[in-house]
Amino acid sequence: MSESVIIARHLSKVVRSSEAELTILDDLSLSIERGSSVAIVGASGSGKSTLLSVLAGLDLPTTGEVTLAGQPLGSLDEDQRAALRAQHVGFVFQSFQLLASLTALENVMLPLELHGRTDARERAAQLLDRVGLGQRTTHYPNQLSGGEQQRVAIARAFASEPDILFADEPTGNLDAGTGQRITDLLFQLNREQGATLVMVTHDQRLAERCESALQLEAGRLLEPAA
């Protein structure tokens, strides 16, 4: 039987100011099965990145509930949500978000060390070799190309063998050829490790590689995951 690793019920996200009230997510419900690949697609401003943040517990909904890896996020405080993410979740962002003061190896070692892994250096080196950067371990982010930085970010995301990988426009800052290689790597690691892949993308070709798609328009879900 399939198992839902992410469940959202009646989510809304409303931002209020002194002048107006903006509804970013509007009564949205969905479930995502363990090990699946799901694209979140829609026009700019449709709520894609906000939905990703809410599903990951980086942001809280105004109303509604998210259950992530069996835990209702609304019942957890900020530290507990962070601990849950550390245990179950990996992230790949458009902007890479590597620590500039750390080498490629040290960036990948960081989540492993936070997990108390005694083999952090060996595991990080294996992952960098796996993404084709075995000869670049001592380089800092500013010494790497965009594609190389994203490969470091992917190695870091998979370092702790997460149950769920959230990717927000992972090829958005890359040229087409490099983006294709990054995409191939994401899906290959997704299959090998059995991680659930949830990806925000503007790229229709990338979305079509996922098993299903969540189509957003003005914060509402038009096409739920199959």
N, C-alpha and C positions, 0 to 999 in steps of 0.2 A: 504494500500500500504506500502511496505517496504521503509525504509529510510536509505540512506548511511550516517553513522556517521564519516567514514574515507574514503577519496578519495585521491589516489595518481596518478599522471599523469607523465609519462616519467621521472621517477626519475633516476638520476645517482649520484654516490658518488665516487669521484676520489681523491686519496691522492698523492700528489707530493712531491718528495724529490730531492736533488741535483743529485741523481743517477738514479732514475727511477720514473715511474708513475704507481700507482696501482689502478685499477678499482674495487671497492668493490660492488657497485650496478650499474647495466647496463640496462638503458632504461626500467624501471620497472613500470607497471601501475596496479592498483587494486582498488577495493572498498569493504568496509566491512559494513554490515547492522547493524543497531541498534539492540541491544539485542542478537546478535549472538555470537557464540564461534568459534574462528579461531586459529588454530595452525600454527606457522611458523616453518618449519622443513627443514633439510638439514645437510650436513656434516659440520664439523668444518671448519671455514674459508669461508663458503658459503655466508656470509653477513647477517645472521639472526639477530644478536644483533644490527648491524648497521641499518638494516631496522626498527627494533623496535624503536631505538633512533630517527630516522628521522620521523617516523610516529607520535611519541609523541612530536616532536618539541624540543627534547633535543639536537639534532644535525641538521644541515641544509644540504640539498642536494647540490651537485655541480650544477646540473641543474634539472629542473622539479619543480612540485608544490604538496604540501600536503594541503588538506582541512580537518581540524579537528574540529568536532562539529560545522560545518558551517562556520568556519573561515579559510581563506587562510593564512597559517603560514608565507609565504614569505612576506606578507604585514605587519607583526607585528615585533616589536623590541623584544629584549630579555626579557625585563620586561613584555611586553604584552603577550608574549608566556607563561611566568611563571604564570601570572594571569589567563590565559586561562586554563592551566593545573590545577591550584589550584581549579578552578571552576568545571571542568569536568572530571578530570583524577585521577586515583589511580595507585600506582605501588607496585609490589611485586618482589623483587630481590632474586637471588640465595644466596647472602651474607647477607640477612636480612636487613642490613643497619639501625639498631636501634641505637639510641643515648645512648652511654654507661652510661652517667651521669644521665639519666632519668629512672624512674621505668617503668614497663610495662604500668601502668595506664597513666603515664605522656607522654610516647611515643604515645599512642593512642589519648590522649587529644590534642596533639600539633596541628594537622591539624584543629581540631574543634575550638581551640582558635584562630588560624589564620583566621578562617571564622567568628569570632566574636560570636560563639555560647555561650550563657549564661549557657547552660546545658551541657557543655563539659565534666565535671566530671561524671555526671550521664550517659550520652551517652557512654562514654568510658568504664565505668564499665559494662554497659549492653552488649557491644560488646565483652569484654573480657570474660564475663560469657557465651556469645553465642558460643565462640570458645573453651570453656572448661577451661578457666584460671581464673575463678572467685575467686579462692583462692590464686592467684599468683600476684595480682595487685601491691603489694609493692615490688616485687622482681626486681632486676636490670638484664639487659641482661646476665651478666656473672654468674648469679645465675640460669639461665634457660638452659634447653637442647636445641639442635638445633631445634627440632620439636616445642618446646614451643616458641622459638624466632620467628619462621616462623609464628606461629599462632598469635603472637602479631603483626607481620608485616601485616598479612591479616586483622586483626581487624583495624589496622591503615589505611590500603588502603581503606577499606569500610566505614570508619568513616564518611566521608563527602558525602556518597551516590553518588559516581562518576557515570557518564554516561559510562565511558570507564575504564576498568582495563587492564593495561599492566603487564604481568608477564614474567620475563626473567629467565628461568630454575628454577622455584620455588621449585622444589624437588631435585635439583642437589646436594645439600649438605646433603641430608637426606637418612637414610636407607629405604629399600623398604616398610616396614610396615608403618613407619611414613609418607613417601611420599604419600602412598595411602590415609591416613587420611587427609593429607593436600589437596590433589587433590579433595577428596570428599567434603571438606569444601569450596574450591574455586568454584566448580560447583554449590553447594547448594546456596551459597550466590549470585552467578551470576544469578541463576534462581529467587531467592526471590526478589532481588533488580532490576532485569532487566538490569543489566550493560552489556555492550559489553565486552567480554573477548578476548583479543589478547595475545597469549602465545607462547613464544619461548621455544622449548623443543627438546631434543634428544630422548626422551622416546616415542617410537612408540605407546605403549598402551595408553599413555596420549593423544597423538595426535588424536588417533581414537575416543576418547571420545568427541572431538570437532565436531561441525557440519560440518566444512570444514577445508581444509589445504592449505597453501601456501608452495609449494615445491621450494626451492632455490637451484640452482647449479651455482657456480661461479658468483654470483650476479644477475643471471637471473631467472625469474619466470617460472617454468615448469608447475605448476598445480595451476591455479587461484582458489580462493574460489568459491565454488558452490553456 
